[in-house]
Amino acid sequence: MQTVEMHIDDGRTWLGQLHHFVTRAACTLWGPACRGAGRSGQWTALAVGMAVALAASPGQAVPAVPAGGFGMPTPVSPVNEAIVAGDLDAAGRLSDLGDRYLGQDALADAEAAFRGALAIFEAALGPADPRVADSMTALADVRAERRDFTGAESLYQRALAVNEMAYGPDDARLASPLANLAGLYLTWERWDQAIPLYLRLANLFERLLGADDFHVAMTLDHVAEAYAGQTHYAEAEEFYGRVLAILTPRLGSDNPVVQRVLAEQARARRQLELSGAKKS
């Protein structure tokens, strides 16, 4: 089996590494389940939850938390007055501080800490290092939470471009930046931009995990949601059907997730029939 190359060799197997990146992307797909837990708690809670709900997961262990942080070259607080640019340990401490602020819902302070962390990461590693992309993502997450969609979009786009350049277009590590940017567009109701990103993410999950994997279904569910948001109900109904074809055999027709998708599909079908009746 081909090994996924990492910047830091922490001994994880390829499967464990895949779990890390897929879980991180899944946290974006399942945003409400991750909020309020902090970045560390997000990955752990989601990985455990997926394993319990589905009795299966892509890896053996709960994934490790990536170093976060991204910023602009501006001071953050008295904490970083003594920080020397290029001190990656200091950048890590600022990222941890940002995480703690996030846990307290102090978003302005979290953004300031992540900005400071990025300034150090980028100065030390250069703009094309994947660790800088992780740092960009941390700041983008906060900006998206603060409804600064334009600021978040720029950072998510840069993070995706860095990872594409570092790993190629089909690597597992693209799952998270694709999900981040697509999720932002969905929240922003920029449906036309969300759909191709979610389709690309679904294809990536399908290649990595199989066509009937839960992550594929949840990604296609967002495609259906975006089509419904555009009032393209025929496409929405079709994609909800694809989601049900994956989930129903695995979870059963009484599962709340399946019931929710069935309701969304029925709603799309009703809207399609109404629009046809109006035309006639």
N, C-alpha and C positions, 0 to 999 in steps of 0.2 A: 504494500500500500504506500502511496506517495505521502511523504511527510510535509505538513504545512510548516513553512519556515517562519520563525518568530524572531523578533529583535532580542528578546530576553528568553533564554531557555530555562523554563521553570520545571521541566520534567513532565509536562502534560503530554499525553498521547495525542495523536491527530484527532481522535474522536472527542477527547476532552476539550481540545481547542475548538473544534467545531461547535460543541455544546456552548462554549463561552460566547462565541460570536452570534450563534443562532438565538440564544437566550437573550442576549442584549437587544437584538432586533425585535424579538417577541415582546420585550418589555415596551417597546414603542408601539407595537400592534395592540397591546393590551394596556394602554396608558393608565386608565383609571385604577387598575390593580396594583400599579407600581407607585402611585403618588403617596407622599407622606412617609415613605419608608427610608428615605435617603438612598444614595447611589449604591451603597453596599447592600442594604436591605432589599433594594429593588431586585437585584440579580438573584439573590438567594431565595427570596419569597416566590419569585416567578418560577425559578427552576424547580423548587420543591412542589409548588402548586401544580405545574404541568405534569410532573411525575405522578403525583397522587391522582389527578383527574383522569389521566390517560393510561396510567400504568405503563408508561414508556417514556423515554427521553433519549435525545441523541447522544448523550454521554453518560459517563459513570458517576461523575462528581459535580457538585455545585460549582459553577465557574468562579474563577477569581475575579476580583474587581479591578478594572483597568484604572491606571492613574488618570485622573481628570485634570482639567484646567486649561484655560486659554485666556489670553488677555491682550490688552494694548499696553504700550510702554508708559503707563501712568502709575504713580504710587498708589498703594491700596490703603494702608493704615500705618500706625506706628510699628506694626509688626514687621513690615518689610523695609523699614528705613535702613536696616543693617544688612539687607540681602544683597549679595553680589550677583550681578548678571552672570548667568552660566551655571549657577549653583542649582543643580537639578534637585538636590534634597530640599532646598528652600522652595522650589516650585511645587514639589510634592506636599510640603507643609501648607502652602497656600491653597492647594487643591483640597486638602483635608479640611482646611478652615472653611472653604466654600461649601463643602459637603455638610459641615456642621450648621452653617447658616441656612442651607437648604432645609435641613431637618427642623429648623426653627421657623421656617417660612419667611426668613429675612432675605428676600430676593435681591434687593439692592446691594446688600452687603455681600451676598454670594456672588453676584456679578462682578463686584469690585475685586474680590479675591481671585476669581477665575481669570479676570483680565490681567492681574499681576502675575499669575502663574504662567499664562501664555507668553507674556513678554519675556520671561526667563527661558521657557522651553524653546521659543522661536529663535531667540538670540543664540542659544547654546547649540541647537540641533539643525537650524535652518528651516525654511518654510515647507520643505517637501518631506519631512520625516513623519512617519505614521503616528509617532507619539505626540507630535504637534496636532495632528488631525484629531486625536482623542481629546486634546485640550480644547481645540475649537468646538468640539461637540459639547463639552461641558458648559461652555459659555453660551452656546446656541440654545441648549436646553433651558437655561435660565431666561434668556431673552424670549424664547417662545412662551414660557410660563408667564412672563410679564406682558405678553401680547405684543411684543416688538417683533412682528413677523418679518419685516424687512431685514432687520439686523440678524435674526436667526437664519433667514434664508441664505444670506451671503456666507455665513459660517458653515452651514450644512453643505452648501455647494462646494466650498473649498475643501472641507473634510472628505467629501466623496471624491473629488478630483485627486487629492493626495493619495488616497487609498487605491484608486484605479491605477495611478502611475506606479505605485509601489508594488501592487500585487497582481495587476491585470484585471480584465473585466469580469471574470467568472469565479473569483476567489470567494471563499466563505466570509472573509473579513469585509466584504462589501455589503453584507446583509444589514448590518446596523446603520451605516450611513444612508443606504437606500431607504430603509424604513423611516429614519429620522426625517429626511427631506419629504418623502411621500406623505408622512403623517402631518407635517407642517402644512403642506398644500391642502390636505383634507380638512384640517381645522380651519384653514383660511378660506375654504370653499373655492379653491382654485382647481376645480375638478379636472380640467384638461391637462394640467401638469401633474396631478396626483396619479392619474390612471396609468400612463406609461411606466412610471417608476414602480408602481405596485405590480404591474404585469412582469416587469423585469425581475422584481424580487420574488414573485411566485415561480418564475422559471428557474431562478437560482436555487430556491428551496427544493423544487422538484428534482433538479439534478443532484443535489446533495443528499436529500432525505427520502426521495420517492414521491410519486405522484399522489399518493393517498395520505400524505403526512398532514398533521393538524396545522402546521405552520402554512402550508400551501392553502388550506381551506380558509384560514383566517385572513390571509393576504387577498385571496379572491373575494372574500366578503367585503373588504374595503373597496375593491374594484366595483362591485355591485352597488355599494353605497354611493360611490362617486357618480356612477351612471344615473342612479336615482336622483341625485342632487342636480343633475343636468336635465332631469325629466326625460331621460332616454330609458323608458321603462322596459322596452323589449330587451335591451342589453342587460339591464339590471336583473330582470327575471331569469335570463339565461345564466348569469353568473351566480345568482342565489341557488339555482338548480345544481350548478357544479359544486358549490359549497356543501349542499345537502348530500350529494352523491358521495362525498368523502366522509362527512361527519356521521350521517345516520347509521351506516353499518358499524361504526366504531363506538358511538355513544348511545345509540338507541333513539327511537322517535320521541320518547318522553323527556329526554335531556333538555334542560332549560336553554342551552345554546342552540340546539336543533329547533326547539319551539320558537325561539326568537327569529331564526333565519326563515322558518316556515311563514311566520307572520309577515316578515319583510317581503318575502316572495309573493305572498297573497296580496299585499298592498300594491306592489308593483304591477301585478296582473290586473287588479281592479282599475288602477290608473290607466293602464294600457287600454282596457275595454272602454273606459269612459272617454278617452281621447278618440278612440275609433268611432264611438257612438256620436260624438260631436261632429266629426268629419262627415259622417253619413247624414 
